[in-house]
Amino acid sequence: MKIKIEYYGNIIEKNGKTIKENNLELKHTIPFDTLVEINCDYHPCHKMRMYVVDYQRDCDGTPLYGLGEKGQRRYYGEYEDLINSKIYGGWSDDGLKVIE
């Protein structure tokens, strides 16, 4: 018996594009420097508030967010740079609650 292993992002969806192609078309919906709350077991009150400081994607193209301190993103004209490299990455929209 042969087992065929297929990379999840290469699965073709109904529109004829792969999952990864479709996910790469998705835009990040939470702007930089937005305060968000996350639920986490390792924090004493099980909730932490941080700011969106980076846009990331996982291996199948799903939009993810990097969280850190406000003002971690510095702009140089059309270029931007992150100061302080302590960014907690890999958060999806559904894991974040925007704080107004």
Residue pairs with C-beta under 8 A, 6 or more apart in sequence:
8 19
8 60
9 18
9 19
9 20
9 23
9 59
9 60
9 61
10 18
10 19
10 20
11 18
11 19
12 18
13 19
13 22
15 22
19 60
19 61
20 60
20 61
21 61
22 61
23 57
23 60
23 61
23 62
23 63
24 57
24 61
26 61
26 62
26 63
27 63
28 55
28 63
28 65
29 63
29 93
30 36
30 52
30 65
30 93
30 96
30 98
31 52
32 51
32 52
32 53
32 73
33 51
33 52
33 53
33 70
33 71
33 73
34 51
34 52
34 98
35 49
35 50
35 51
35 70
35 98
35 99
36 49
36 50
36 51
36 52
36 65
36 67
36 91
36 96
36 97
36 98
36 99
37 47
37 48
37 49
37 96
37 97
37 99
38 47
38 48
38 49
38 50
38 67
38 91
38 95
38 96
38 97
39 46
39 47
39 95
40 46
40 47
40 48
49 99
50 67
50 68
50 69
50 88
51 67
51 68
51 69
51 70
51 72
52 65
52 66
52 67
52 96
53 66
53 67
53 68
53 69
53 72
53 73
53 82
53 87
54 65
54 66
54 67
54 68
54 73
54 82
54 87
54 89
55 63
55 64
55 65
55 66
56 63
56 64
56 65
56 66
56 89
56 90
57 63
57 64
58 64
58 90
62 92
63 92
63 93
64 89
64 90
64 91
64 92
65 89
65 91
65 92
65 93
65 96
66 87
66 88
66 89
66 90
66 91
67 87
67 88
67 89
67 91
68 82
68 84
68 86
68 87
68 88
69 84
69 86
72 82
72 83
72 84
72 87
73 80
73 81
73 82
73 83
74 80
74 81
74 82
74 83
